[in-house]
Amino acid sequence: MIQVEVAYARPDRQEIVPVNVPEGTTALEAAKLSGISDIFPEIDPDMIDMGVFGKVIKDPAAHELREGDRVELYRPLKIDPKQARLNRAKKKGQAQ
């Protein structure tokens, strides 16, 4: 068995759930075993983007975890980062 963590954060709340899993467990399996979707019902582990220590995983169902890994579940972006920068630049230009 290895110990990993599964983390999810909203603006109002965050949780890091420690989970003991068999060696060879994938990120997707750990997310399901952690019960994080019981805490945050809006999470669908099969559809949500995941990463390990801030690095995005392309295929969570195939990514095997190692001792001490932290699986992070990512909320979808509300606005494209490029568009957000453009909006801020426009707003700053109007303020002057």
CYANA upper distance limits for C-alpha pairs under 8 A (distance plus 0.5 A):
  1 MET  CA     20 ASN  CA      6.71
  1 MET  CA     21 VAL  CA      5.91
  1 MET  CA     22 PRO  CA      4.93
  1 MET  CA     23 GLU  CA      6.21
  2 ILE  CA     20 ASN  CA      6.08
  2 ILE  CA     21 VAL  CA      6.00
  2 ILE  CA     22 PRO  CA      6.60
  2 ILE  CA     23 GLU  CA      6.58
  2 ILE  CA     66 ARG  CA      7.67
  2 ILE  CA     67 GLU  CA      5.57
  2 ILE  CA     68 GLY  CA      7.99
  3 GLN  CA     18 PRO  CA      7.38
  3 GLN  CA     19 VAL  CA      6.16
  3 GLN  CA     20 ASN  CA      4.95
  3 GLN  CA     21 VAL  CA      6.81
  3 GLN  CA     67 GLU  CA      6.05
  3 GLN  CA     68 GLY  CA      6.24
  3 GLN  CA     69 ASP  CA      8.30
  4 VAL  CA     18 PRO  CA      6.37
  4 VAL  CA     19 VAL  CA      5.92
  4 VAL  CA     20 ASN  CA      6.91
  4 VAL  CA     21 VAL  CA      7.92
  4 VAL  CA     30 ALA  CA      8.43
  4 VAL  CA     65 LEU  CA      8.26
  4 VAL  CA     66 ARG  CA      8.07
  4 VAL  CA     67 GLU  CA      6.59
  4 VAL  CA     68 GLY  CA      5.34
  4 VAL  CA     69 ASP  CA      5.54
  4 VAL  CA     70 ARG  CA      6.27
  4 VAL  CA     71 VAL  CA      8.06
  5 GLU  CA     16 ILE  CA      6.75
  5 GLU  CA     17 VAL  CA      5.87
  5 GLU  CA     18 PRO  CA      4.84
  5 GLU  CA     19 VAL  CA      6.29
  5 GLU  CA     68 GLY  CA      7.67
  5 GLU  CA     69 ASP  CA      6.90
  5 GLU  CA     70 ARG  CA      5.03
  5 GLU  CA     71 VAL  CA      6.52
  6 VAL  CA     16 ILE  CA      6.07
  6 VAL  CA     17 VAL  CA      5.62
  6 VAL  CA     18 PRO  CA      6.99
  6 VAL  CA     19 VAL  CA      7.92
  6 VAL  CA     30 ALA  CA      7.71
  6 VAL  CA     31 ALA  CA      6.61
  6 VAL  CA     34 SER  CA      7.17
  6 VAL  CA     36 ILE  CA      7.98
  6 VAL  CA     70 ARG  CA      6.18
  6 VAL  CA     71 VAL  CA      5.17
  6 VAL  CA     72 GLU  CA      6.43
  6 VAL  CA     73 LEU  CA      8.08
  7 ALA  CA     14 GLN  CA      7.96
  7 ALA  CA     15 GLU  CA      6.17
  7 ALA  CA     16 ILE  CA      4.78
  7 ALA  CA     17 VAL  CA      6.79
  7 ALA  CA     70 ARG  CA      7.43
  7 ALA  CA     71 VAL  CA      6.58
  7 ALA  CA     72 GLU  CA      5.27
  7 ALA  CA     73 LEU  CA      6.69
  8 TYR  CA     14 GLN  CA      6.25
  8 TYR  CA     15 GLU  CA      6.15
  8 TYR  CA     16 ILE  CA      7.20
  8 TYR  CA     36 ILE  CA      8.32
  8 TYR  CA     72 GLU  CA      6.52
  8 TYR  CA     73 LEU  CA      5.71
  8 TYR  CA     74 TYR  CA      7.43
  9 ALA  CA     13 ARG  CA      6.37
  9 ALA  CA     14 GLN  CA      4.47
  9 ALA  CA     15 GLU  CA      6.85
  9 ALA  CA     73 LEU  CA      8.44
  9 ALA  CA     74 TYR  CA      8.42
  9 ALA  CA     75 ARG  CA      8.48
 10 ARG  CA     14 GLN  CA      6.40
 10 ARG  CA     75 ARG  CA      8.32
 17 VAL  CA     34 SER  CA      6.93
 17 VAL  CA     36 ILE  CA      7.76
 18 PRO  CA     34 SER  CA      7.89
 19 VAL  CA     30 ALA  CA      7.82
 19 VAL  CA     33 LEU  CA      8.02
 19 VAL  CA     34 SER  CA      6.39
 21 VAL  CA     25 THR  CA      6.93
 21 VAL  CA     30 ALA  CA      7.55
 23 GLU  CA     65 LEU  CA      8.07
 23 GLU  CA     66 ARG  CA      7.99
 24 GLY  CA     64 GLU  CA      5.93
 24 GLY  CA     65 LEU  CA      7.09
 25 THR  CA     29 GLU  CA      6.69
 25 THR  CA     30 ALA  CA      7.10
 25 THR  CA     64 GLU  CA      6.05
 25 THR  CA     65 LEU  CA      6.53
 26 THR  CA     30 ALA  CA      6.72
 26 THR  CA     60 PRO  CA      7.05
 26 THR  CA     61 ALA  CA      6.27
 26 THR  CA     62 ALA  CA      6.47
 26 THR  CA     63 HIS  CA      5.61
 26 THR  CA     64 GLU  CA      4.76
 26 THR  CA     65 LEU  CA      6.19
 27 ALA  CA     31 ALA  CA      6.70
 27 ALA  CA     50 MET  CA      8.32
 27 ALA  CA     60 PRO  CA      5.56
 27 ALA  CA     61 ALA  CA      6.86
 27 ALA  CA     62 ALA  CA      8.13
 27 ALA  CA     63 HIS  CA      6.34
 27 ALA  CA     64 GLU  CA      6.91
 27 ALA  CA     65 LEU  CA      6.77
 27 ALA  CA     71 VAL  CA      6.84
 28 LEU  CA     32 LYS  CA      6.88
 28 LEU  CA     45 PRO  CA      7.12
 28 LEU  CA     46 ASP  CA      7.74
 28 LEU  CA     60 PRO  CA      5.58
 28 LEU  CA     61 ALA  CA      5.54
 29 GLU  CA     33 LEU  CA      6.57
 29 GLU  CA     61 ALA  CA      7.63
 30 ALA  CA     34 SER  CA      6.45
 30 ALA  CA     71 VAL  CA      8.40
 31 ALA  CA     35 GLY  CA      7.61
 31 ALA  CA     36 ILE  CA      7.27
 31 ALA  CA     45 PRO  CA      6.97
 31 ALA  CA     71 VAL  CA      7.88
 32 LYS  CA     36 ILE  CA      7.73
 32 LYS  CA     37 SER  CA      8.03
 32 LYS  CA     45 PRO  CA      7.02
 35 GLY  CA     39 ILE  CA      7.56
 36 ILE  CA     40 PHE  CA      6.66
 36 ILE  CA     43 ILE  CA      8.34
 37 SER  CA     41 PRO  CA      5.46
 37 SER  CA     42 GLU  CA      7.54
 37 SER  CA     43 ILE  CA      5.79
 37 SER  CA     44 ASP  CA      7.47
 37 SER  CA     45 PRO  CA      8.04
 43 ILE  CA     48 ILE  CA      7.46
 44 ASP  CA     48 ILE  CA      6.50
 48 ILE  CA     73 LEU  CA      7.10
 48 ILE  CA     74 TYR  CA      7.10
 48 ILE  CA     75 ARG  CA      7.79
 48 ILE  CA     76 PRO  CA      8.42
 49 ASP  CA     56 VAL  CA      8.10
 49 ASP  CA     57 ILE  CA      8.20
 49 ASP  CA     73 LEU  CA      6.50
 49 ASP  CA     74 TYR  CA      5.83
 49 ASP  CA     75 ARG  CA      7.93
 49 ASP  CA     76 PRO  CA      8.37
 50 MET  CA     56 VAL  CA      6.44
 50 MET  CA     57 ILE  CA      6.29
 50 MET  CA     60 PRO  CA      7.16
 50 MET  CA     71 VAL  CA      7.23
 50 MET  CA     72 GLU  CA      5.98
 50 MET  CA     73 LEU  CA      5.12
 50 MET  CA     74 TYR  CA      6.33
 51 GLY  CA     55 LYS  CA      5.55
 51 GLY  CA     56 VAL  CA      4.51
 51 GLY  CA     57 ILE  CA      5.37
 51 GLY  CA     71 VAL  CA      6.25
 51 GLY  CA     72 GLU  CA      5.60
 51 GLY  CA     73 LEU  CA      7.16
 51 GLY  CA     74 TYR  CA      8.21
 52 VAL  CA     56 VAL  CA      7.12
 52 VAL  CA     57 ILE  CA      7.53
 52 VAL  CA     69 ASP  CA      7.01
 52 VAL  CA     70 ARG  CA      5.98
 52 VAL  CA     71 VAL  CA      5.25
 52 VAL  CA     72 GLU  CA      6.39
 53 PHE  CA     69 ASP  CA      7.73
 53 PHE  CA     70 ARG  CA      6.33
 53 PHE  CA     71 VAL  CA      7.43
 53 PHE  CA     72 GLU  CA      7.51
 54 GLY  CA     72 GLU  CA      7.73
 57 ILE  CA     63 HIS  CA      7.77
 59 ASP  CA     63 HIS  CA      6.79
 65 LEU  CA     69 ASP  CA      6.83
 79 ILE  CA     83 GLN  CA      7.34
 79 ILE  CA     84 ALA  CA      6.99
 80 ASP  CA     84 ALA  CA      6.79
 81 PRO  CA     85 ARG  CA      6.79
 82 LYS  CA     86 LEU  CA      6.79
 83 GLN  CA     87 ASN  CA      6.62
 84 ALA  CA     88 ARG  CA      6.76
 85 ARG  CA     89 ALA  CA      6.66
 86 LEU  CA     90 LYS  CA      6.72
 87 ASN  CA     91 LYS  CA      6.68
 88 ARG  CA     92 LYS  CA      6.57
 89 ALA  CA     93 GLY  CA      6.64
 90 LYS  CA     94 GLN  CA      6.83
 91 LYS  CA     95 ALA  CA      6.82
 92 LYS  CA     96 GLN  CA      7.23
